[in-house]
């Protein structure tokens, strides 16, 4: 596979991404997080890994967490700091977390970040994140389900990419976000549940809960497939001692 290029490291893409809200298909990614945090996070120190323009960082702040947001894209972080001047936003080159105190975070949230990390690097990054959480800390990782790349959604379209149906873990897949004006395809790296669980086992993490959120049909959105197919997978992970 050719070197994977993170398409979010782009000024116009960052500006478009900053307009996204917690609505439509994205609503299902965030809807259950407060309850998940209440069940599993024992403290208030949080790291937002791959914070982008700060949407999920501000979400955590509103829930009472003390949050550090990190990302590889200075363009994204510039927008995050403008929207939240008092927030703590830091550039991390690659998976270099040396500026962050190990064992210091009660919660690490990763919202869609691993969709954009090449398969060969996923294990290394999860291993490093595991070293950042406290003994009772958790990692909550929201990732795209393989099914998101083969269906139509309130927030996404994949009909122009029939080749996605043949993709396997590690392959690049394409999807268009319809919730903002930038309709260039996004390139992600597909990863199955089986592959994620192999990575977790390899890196000393265990799944303590997994959710596949579906819409009930009562939400104020025009669902397409969200009531019958889960677009996201949410993993709650702890370090296996």
N, C-alpha and C positions, 0 to 999 in steps of 0.2 A: 504494500500500500504506500502511496506517496506520502511525504510529510504532511501531517494534518495542520491546517492553518485555522486558528481561531478567528472566525469571521466577526466576532464581537469586538475585536481590537481594531475599530474603524470609527472615525469621528461621526459620520452620518448615521451609522448603525447605533452608536451610543446615544445619539440624540433621539432617534426613534424609540429605542428601548426605554428611555427615560419617561416616555409618555404612557407606558403600560400601567394598568391599575390591577386591582385584585378582582377582576370581573371575568365573565365568560369562562372559558376552560381553566384559566388561571385561578379562578375562585376555588376550584376543587383541590388545587395544590396547597392552598393556605387555610381553607375552612377548618380543618381538623387540628391544625398545629397548636392552638392554645390548650386543647385538651391533652394532646400528646405531651406537651411540655409540662403540664400539671402532673401527669402520671410519672414522668421519668426524670425531669430536671430537678436536682436537689438544691441548686443554688442559682445565683443571678448573674454569674460571669459568663458571657457568651461571645463566641467568635462567629462572624458571618463570613464563611469561606466562599469566595467568588461573589462578592457583594454587588458587583456591577455599579449601577447608579444609585444604590442605597435603598432600593424599595424594601427588601427584606430586613435590612438593618433598622430602618425606621419602624417596621412592623415589630421587631423584637423590642425596640425601645419603648413602644407603646404598651407592651406587655410587662414592662418593669425590669427588663434586663439591662445590664451595663455591657455595652456591645463594642467590640472592635471589628470593623469591616475591612477585609483584605481582598485585593484583586490584582491581576497582572496588567490591567488596562488603565493607564493614566488618563485616557480620554473619559472612561467611565467614572473614575474617581473624581475627576475635575467637576463633573456634574453632581456627583454625590455630595461633595463638599459645599458646592454652591447652594444646594437644597437644604443642607443640614450643617451649617458652619460650626456648630459645637460638637459635631460627631467626630469619632476617632476612625479615620480612614487611612489605610496604609497600602503602598505598593509592595507586593511580594513577587520577586522575579522567579518564575517557574514555581517550584515547590520549596523554595527556600524560606523556612519559617524560623530562621535563627534569631530574628529580632523579637520573637514571641516567647514568653516564658512557658516552658514545658510543664505539664501537669497543672495548669492554672485555670482551665476553663471547665465550667460545669456543663456547658452545652456548646457544641459546634453545629451550626446549621449550614447545610450545603444545598442550596436551592437551584437545581438544574446544572450545577457546575460540572458534574461528572459526565454530562452529555457532551461536553466540549473537551474532554481530556482523552488523548489517545489510549487505546486499550493497554498498550505496553507500559504506560505510566500510571495507570489507575492504582495498582497495588502499592507502588512507592508512595503515592500521595496519601492513600488511606493509612498506611503505616505511620507516616509522619503526623497525620492528624490524630491518630490514636495516642501518640506521645504528648499531645497538647492537652488532652482532657484529664481532669482530676480522677482520683480513684473511682468515684461514683459518677463520673461524668458520662455523657452520652453524645453520640453523633446522630443527628437527624438528617438523612440524605434523601432529597426529593429528586427522582430521576424520571425521565420519560420511559414509559413502557414501550416495548417493541411495537405494540398495536397502534401507538400514536402515529407511526409513520406509514400506516396502510389504511387509514380512515380519514374522513372529513370531520371537522370539529367547529365549534363556535369561534375559536381563536386561531385555527390552523387549517391549511389545505395541503394535501399530498397527492391530489389526483394527477398532477403533472409528472409524478415520479413513480411509475409502476414498478421500476426496478427495485424499489424499496422492499417489495414483497419477497425478494430472493436474498435479501441481506442477512448476514449472520453476525454474531458478536465480533466486534472489531471493525466491521465495514462502515464506510461513510454512507449516511442516509441524508436525504434532503427534505425540507419542510418549509412552508411559507407561513409567516405570522401575518394574520389578517387583522389584528387589533391595532396596527399602526400603519403608517403610510409607506414604509420601506418594504416593498414586496420582493426584494431580492431573496432567493432561497437561502436558508440557514443550513449549514452543513454540521451535522452531529455525528457522533460515533455510537452505533447501536450496541447495546449490552443487554443480554438476557438475564432473567432472574437466576438461572443456573450459574451463569458466568459471574454475576455479582457475588453470589454465595461462595463460589470458589475463591474469589479475591478476598472476601472477608475472612475466610478460614486461613488463607495464606498469611494474612497480615495480623492475626491475633485478635480479630474482632468477632463478636457473635451477634446474631440478630435476636433482639428481645421482643420486637414487634414489627410486623409488616402490614401496611394498609394499601389497598387498591381502591381509591375513592371514586364512587359513582355519584352522579346527580340523582336527587330524589324526584325531580320533575316539578317541584314546588318553587324552585328558585326563579328570580325575575330575569332569566336569560333564555335565549332561543337555542336550546340544545339541538345537536345534530345526532351524535352517537353517545354522548356523555352519560345517558341514563342506563346504557347497557354494556359499554366497554370502558374500562378504566384507562384514562390517558396517562396517569402518573402511577408510580410506585413510591411509597414512603417507607424507608427503612429506619428503624431505631436500633442503634448499635452501641454495644459496650465493649470495653477491653476485656479479653478473656485472660484472667490471671492464673 
